Amino acid sequence: MEYLAIALLIAFISATPLPWPPSWLTLSVIALEFDLRPAGVVVAGAVGAAAGRAGLAWTVRCFGPGILTTGPRENVEYLAQRLRGRRGRLGMAGLLAVSPPPSWVVNASAGLLAAPIFIVFAANLAGRTVTYGLGVGLTGLAAGDLTDRLHEALGPVPVAISLGVLALTVWLFLSIEWQTLLENRRLRLRGPLGPLRRPG
């Protein structure tokens, strides 16, 4: 029952865009505080994270395009077309497995790009199993130290920074003119008055 609760908790954290502490840190604290088997915590956390990210991608895939204006929607649709095929899917799966921060944006973008949900789930499951295994299984810190780090991650400054990075990343993903970047190797951003060329 404890492991099911862990899976549900991590699924909720993974599916919401709030600036949560690193999930590996959360799992490490839970494993030490409740004296649970690290392997069970890692598996439960990885399954929960994969399910949460897959649910996020599915939700964005269903409702995201409808709230975008014409320009950003066409921009994202072009990128989705370029990523179709075996090479594109392998590249996307690799990025999802690594899930560089902010990982919420990476997985939401996969939903906008109509990535197959099973790829989102499988890639996140593989990636989280490795990172959680390293974070939970190899941590040499005492439970008190881990708890202090968890509290620090919930402070107002880290939360504000996380929200700022999240908003900036979403804006960049929607503003970059992907056709210009991929075909002409030039970075252009869509501004309120039209495309903006990068100086220089």
C-alpha positions as CSV (number, residue, x, y, z in Angstrom):
1,M,0.0,0.0,0.0
2,E,2.9,2.3,0.8
3,Y,4.3,1.9,-2.7
4,L,1.0,2.6,-4.4
5,A,0.8,5.8,-2.4
6,I,4.3,6.7,-3.6
7,A,3.4,6.0,-7.2
8,L,0.2,8.2,-6.9
9,L,2.2,11.0,-5.3
10,I,4.9,11.1,-7.9
11,A,2.3,10.8,-10.7
12,F,0.6,13.9,-9.3
13,I,3.8,15.8,-9.0
14,S,4.8,14.8,-12.6
15,A,1.5,15.8,-14.1
16,T,1.3,19.3,-12.7
17,P,3.4,22.4,-13.7
18,L,4.0,23.5,-10.1
19,P,7.7,24.0,-9.0
20,W,8.0,20.8,-6.9
21,P,11.3,19.7,-5.3
22,P,13.3,17.2,-7.3
23,S,11.3,13.9,-7.3
24,W,14.4,11.8,-6.6
25,L,14.9,13.9,-3.4
26,T,11.3,13.4,-2.4
27,L,11.7,9.6,-2.9
28,S,15.0,9.5,-0.9
29,V,13.4,11.3,2.1
30,I,10.4,8.9,1.9
31,A,12.6,5.8,1.7
32,L,14.7,6.9,4.7
33,E,11.9,8.3,6.9
34,F,9.6,5.3,6.5
35,D,12.3,2.6,6.2
36,L,11.1,1.3,2.9
37,R,13.0,-0.9,0.5
38,P,14.9,1.4,-2.0
39,A,14.2,-0.9,-4.9
40,G,10.4,-0.7,-4.2
41,V,10.5,3.0,-3.9
42,V,12.5,3.4,-7.2
43,V,10.0,1.2,-9.1
44,A,7.0,2.8,-7.6
45,G,8.4,6.3,-8.3
46,A,9.4,5.5,-11.9
47,V,6.0,4.0,-12.7
48,G,4.2,7.0,-11.1
49,A,6.4,9.5,-12.9
50,A,5.9,7.7,-16.3
51,A,2.2,7.6,-15.8
52,G,2.0,11.2,-14.7
53,R,4.1,12.4,-17.7
54,A,2.1,10.3,-20.1
55,G,-1.2,11.7,-18.7
56,L,0.2,15.2,-19.0
57,A,1.2,14.6,-22.6
58,W,-2.2,13.2,-23.4
59,T,-4.0,16.1,-21.8
60,V,-1.9,18.7,-23.7
61,R,-2.4,16.7,-26.9
62,C,-6.1,16.8,-26.6
63,F,-6.6,20.4,-25.4
64,G,-3.4,22.3,-26.1
65,P,-3.8,23.0,-29.8
66,G,-7.3,24.4,-29.2
67,I,-6.1,27.2,-27.0
68,L,-3.2,28.3,-29.3
69,T,-3.6,31.1,-31.8
70,T,-3.0,30.4,-35.5
71,G,0.7,31.4,-35.6
72,P,2.0,29.3,-32.7
73,R,-0.3,26.4,-33.7
74,E,1.1,26.3,-37.2
75,N,4.6,26.7,-35.9
76,V,4.2,23.6,-33.6
77,E,2.5,21.6,-36.3
78,Y,5.5,22.2,-38.6
79,L,7.9,20.9,-35.9
80,A,5.6,17.9,-35.4
81,Q,5.8,17.1,-39.1
82,R,9.6,17.3,-39.0
83,L,9.8,14.9,-36.0
84,R,7.7,12.2,-37.7
85,G,9.5,9.0,-38.7
86,R,11.8,6.7,-36.9
87,R,14.7,9.1,-36.4
88,G,12.4,11.8,-35.1
89,R,10.7,9.4,-32.6
90,L,14.1,8.0,-31.4
91,G,15.3,11.5,-30.8
92,M,12.2,12.5,-28.9
93,A,12.3,9.3,-26.9
94,G,15.9,10.1,-25.9
95,L,15.1,13.6,-24.9
96,L,12.1,12.4,-22.8
97,A,14.3,9.8,-21.1
98,V,16.8,12.4,-20.1
99,S,14.1,15.0,-19.4
100,P,16.3,18.0,-18.9
101,P,14.7,20.6,-16.6
102,P,12.1,21.9,-16.7
103,S,11.0,18.4,-17.6
104,W,7.3,19.4,-17.4
105,V,7.8,21.5,-20.5
106,V,9.6,18.7,-22.4
107,N,6.7,16.3,-21.8
108,A,4.0,18.9,-22.5
109,S,5.8,19.7,-25.7
110,A,5.7,16.0,-26.6
111,G,1.9,16.2,-26.2
112,L,1.7,19.3,-28.5
113,L,3.9,17.5,-31.0
114,A,1.5,14.5,-31.0
115,A,4.1,12.1,-29.8
116,P,2.8,8.5,-29.2
117,I,1.7,8.2,-25.6
118,F,3.4,4.8,-25.2
119,I,6.7,6.4,-26.2
120,V,6.2,9.1,-23.6
121,F,5.5,6.5,-21.0
122,A,8.3,4.1,-21.9
123,A,10.9,6.8,-22.3
124,N,10.1,8.3,-18.9
125,L,9.9,4.9,-17.2
126,A,13.4,4.1,-18.5
127,G,14.9,7.5,-17.6
128,R,13.3,7.8,-14.2
129,T,14.3,4.2,-13.2
130,V,17.9,5.2,-13.8
131,T,17.8,8.6,-12.1
132,Y,15.7,7.4,-9.2
133,G,18.0,4.4,-8.7
134,L,21.0,6.7,-8.5
135,G,19.2,9.2,-6.3
136,V,17.6,6.8,-3.9
137,G,20.0,3.9,-4.0
138,L,23.4,5.7,-3.9
139,T,22.6,8.6,-1.6
140,G,24.9,8.7,1.3
141,L,23.3,11.6,3.2
142,A,21.5,11.3,6.5
143,A,17.7,11.6,6.6
144,G,18.0,14.9,8.4
145,D,20.2,16.4,5.6
146,L,17.8,15.2,2.9
147,T,14.9,16.7,4.8
148,D,16.7,20.0,5.1
149,R,17.4,20.0,1.3
150,L,13.7,19.2,0.7
151,H,12.7,22.2,2.8
152,E,15.2,24.5,1.0
153,A,13.8,23.4,-2.4
154,L,10.3,24.6,-1.2
155,G,11.5,28.1,-0.2
156,P,10.2,31.2,-2.0
157,V,13.3,31.9,-4.0
158,P,13.7,28.5,-5.5
159,V,9.9,28.4,-6.3
160,A,10.1,31.9,-7.9
161,I,13.1,30.9,-10.0
162,S,11.4,27.7,-11.1
163,L,8.3,29.5,-12.2
164,G,10.3,32.0,-14.1
165,V,12.3,29.3,-15.9
166,L,9.1,27.4,-16.7
167,A,7.4,30.5,-18.2
168,L,10.5,31.4,-20.2
169,T,10.9,27.9,-21.6
170,V,7.2,27.7,-22.7
171,W,7.5,31.1,-24.3
172,L,10.6,30.1,-26.2
173,F,9.2,26.9,-27.4
174,L,6.1,28.6,-28.9
175,S,8.0,31.7,-30.1
176,I,10.9,30.1,-32.0
177,E,10.2,29.9,-35.7
178,W,11.1,26.3,-36.2
179,Q,10.9,26.3,-40.0
180,T,13.5,29.2,-40.2
181,L,15.7,27.5,-37.6
182,L,15.7,24.0,-39.1
183,E,15.8,25.0,-42.8
184,N,17.8,28.2,-42.8
185,R,19.9,27.7,-39.6
186,R,18.7,31.1,-38.4
187,L,17.1,31.8,-35.0
188,R,14.0,34.0,-35.3
189,L,11.4,34.7,-32.6
190,R,7.8,35.6,-33.1
191,G,7.1,38.9,-31.4
192,P,3.8,40.8,-30.9
193,L,4.4,42.7,-34.1
194,G,5.7,39.8,-36.1
195,P,9.0,37.8,-36.4
196,L,12.0,39.2,-34.5
197,R,15.4,38.5,-36.0
198,R,18.2,37.8,-33.6
199,P,20.8,40.7,-33.6
200,G,24.0,39.9,-35.5
